[in-house]
Amino acid sequence: MGTKRIGRPTDAPKSTLTHFRMSDEDLKKLEFCAEQTGLSKSEIVRKGIDKVYQELKK
């Protein structure tokens, strides 16, 4: 039998899983940002990475 696909199809699959440590204060900031924007914590982190990346490319 074939492999079942779960979830919506995407052009940018997120198949890599990474773990990192953060302080309680950093976690509170991340949770606050997620609550205020309605975005997931992962999306907040991705946006932060993109923002720093764009600043460095200037």
N, C-alpha and C positions, 0 to 999 in steps of 0.2 A: 504494500500500500504506500501511497505517496505521503509526504510530510504535510501536515495541516498547518496552515498559516493563520495566526491569530492576530487581530488588530487591523488597522487601516494600512493600505499600501503607502509607501513613501519613496520619494526620490533620494532621500538622505537617511538611510537606516542608521540607527544608533546601536551598533552591536558590540561596542567596546565598553566594558565595565571597569571603572577605576574607583579606588578608595583613597581617601585622604583624611588626615586628622585636622580638627579645628577646635578652637577654644569654645567654651560655652557662650562667650560674648559674640563670637563670630557666628555661631549657630543661631543665636537670637536675632542678629541682624539679618541673616539669610531668611529666617522664618518671617520676620517682619516684612521684608521686601516681597516675599511670595504672597503673603496675606494682602498687602496693599495693592499689588499689581494683578493678582489673580493668576499669576504664572506659577509653574512648578519650580521647586528648588533647583532642579536640573537646568531649566531654561534660564533662571536667574544667573547661574554659574556660567552657562554658555554665553549669555549676553555680556557678562563681566570679562570673560576671556576675549571675546570679540572686541570690546571697547579698548582693552589694553593693547591688543594686537594692532588695531587701527592707529592708536597713538604712537606706537613704536615704528610703524611703517612710514610716518610723515617725514 
